[in-house]
Every structure is written in structure tokens, then in C-alpha cells.
Amino acid sequence: MTQLKKRPSIEYDAVIKKNNVFILLLLGLSIIALLSMLMAVCIGTVKIPPEMSYKIIAYKLFHLDIDNVISQVSPSHMDIIWQIRLPRVIMSTVVGAGLAMCGTVMQASVQNPLAEPYILGISAGASLGATFSILIGGASGVLFGFGTAFWAFLGALGASIFVMVLSGIGGRMSTVKMVLSGSIASALFIAISNFIVYISNDAEGIRNVTFWTMGSLAAAKWDNLALPVIGVTLCCLYFLFQSRILNTLLLGEEAAITLGIDLTKIRRRYMVITALITGLIVASCGIFGFVGLVIPHVVRGLVGSDHRRLMPGSILVGAIFLTWADVLARIILKSGELPIGIITALVGAPFFMYILFKQSFDFGSK
């Protein structure tokens, strides 16, 4: 009797301890994310002391002139911090959080450890939409009354539908079929994009398309921050409250149906939302590969598969990762800026190979 009474108490204490550790981890990640943003503002080809950078931000945000420093700051330094670096840092944080969130949701909704916007061709579809808008719509990117963001979203949504339909042909959807369908979608949409570029005579448009395909945050400005920030923030808040459904999806289709979850409806809704976020990100910054693949797996190794912990952890780690990837892209070359998509691919591709050949994933039997 004594052992029976003690066991629930021990299990309860273990749960409390685990929750406290996670709260401390989440707090630590939040502090690291904030410090990363503050430090990233100070780093670049033009050296500006951190204390001066922070005082410029304080002056711009709250009109606080600490120690009367603003009168001594050159206008060029103020423009670099406020007009160039701060919008770029905010965009990198938002994009990293959004891509990590999309990868986490997609891996759960299709029970696929390799699912993410880049692998499944959604980014390529969004890039096709942006290419179509830029090269057909002209310098403004407006085509039939809709801007680049709309066409990028439409391309991402079309890619999502294409992959889901193709992977479901001939029987039950599987991991191998999903990855192969994503590869087919990527090849097809990239080929169409290249064809549009080839027949186009718009030199400036072709340079803009090159920007989309390589990925960069150089175009981040205050006037194009609102849509990605609002979209990613709302979707992150939404999925933070979807942890129970996401956890249920991990149990498999039969368990989800038994618990009364309309799996087809849920998957369709989640794919539309992830396509929306991917389209917004590609329209703003271009393609960033492997972020949605790498981050959820790293965080899953730290906090487990429970989405009550996995989702907020992935959002924060994704924001931290892309913030520092952008810093590296800015400083790694003395003569110019390295496209950030190259850095994310160099980090993500070896990790993808590790997951692909890991013995615990038996792809052929699923």
C-alpha cells in the first residue's frame, strides 16, 4: 500500500520538475533571441559601437536621448542602424520563426520526419508565383490587380495541393512518396520558372528573380515588414494552441479518426496556412532551404515530441538560427554579401543526409 501511494507522488514530482526545466529553457531561449537581435544590429561591414546602436534605437522608438549622444551621431550611422539593420534583423527573426513553425506543423500533419516547405516543393511553388508576377507583371510586380505576395502564396498553395495529390495516388500516402513528390514538384516548378526567365527580356526582372532563388534579407525595409510580421505572428499564436491536435496526429491516422479528428480537413487547413506563410516569406525574402527541416529535429532532441514544448521551442530556435545566419551572410565576405540561402543549405543539407540514412527511420516499410 505504501508503494502504491508513493508512486503517484513520485510521478507528479517528476512532471513538475520537467515542466520547471522547460520553463527555464524557454526563458533562456527568449533571452538569447532578444540578445541575438540586439547584437545583430551592431554587427556589419560598418563598425558602430553597441552602446551607440542601442541609444539610436532608444531614440527612434521612445525619443530618449540618453547622455545627449544623438547630437553627436552621424546621420549615416543613424540610417544604417534604423533604416537598414534593424528592419533586417526583425525580418530574419520573423522568417526563422515562421519557417521553423511550418516545418514542425508539416512533420506532424503528414507523420513525415522529412516534411518542410523546401523539401516538399512548396518554396519552389512560391518562387514560381513570384517569378511569374515579377517578369510578367513588370517592375511593380502587380498582375491582374494582385501583387507579388499574392502570386507567391498562390504558387505555394498550388504546390501543396500538387504534392498531396501526387503522393496519394496509388494507395496510402507514405514518407517515400511524399519526398519523391516534393522532388518532382521542385523540379517541375523550377523548370517552369527557368523557362519564364529564359523567354523574358526584362534584365532587371531577371536580377530580381535571382534574388528570390538564392534568398536574401537585403530588401527588408520598414514598409514591407508589416505583412510577414503580422502573418507569422498570428499563425504562431494559432499553432501554439493546436498542440493537442498535433500530438494526436503523431499517433497515426487510425488513432486520430478514433478520437474524432477529421484528418483530411485538418491536413487541408494546416497545408493552406503553411502555404500562406511560405508564400509571404518567399515574396519578401526568397527561398531559404532546410530551416523548417533542421530546427524542429534539433528542438525535438532537447524537449521531446510533445508539441506543447516543441512548438514554442522551435519558433524561438528558428528565430535565433536565422538571425545569426544573416549576420554570417553579412560579414563572411569582405567584398559583398553572401546570399543567406547558401548558408542555410550548407547547414541543412548534411543534416538532411543524417536523417535520411539514420537507421531508426525505415522509409521502405512506410
Order of alpha helices (4+ residues) and beta strands (2+ residues): alpha-alpha-alpha-alpha-alpha-alpha-alpha-alpha-alpha-alpha-alpha-alpha-alpha-alpha-alpha
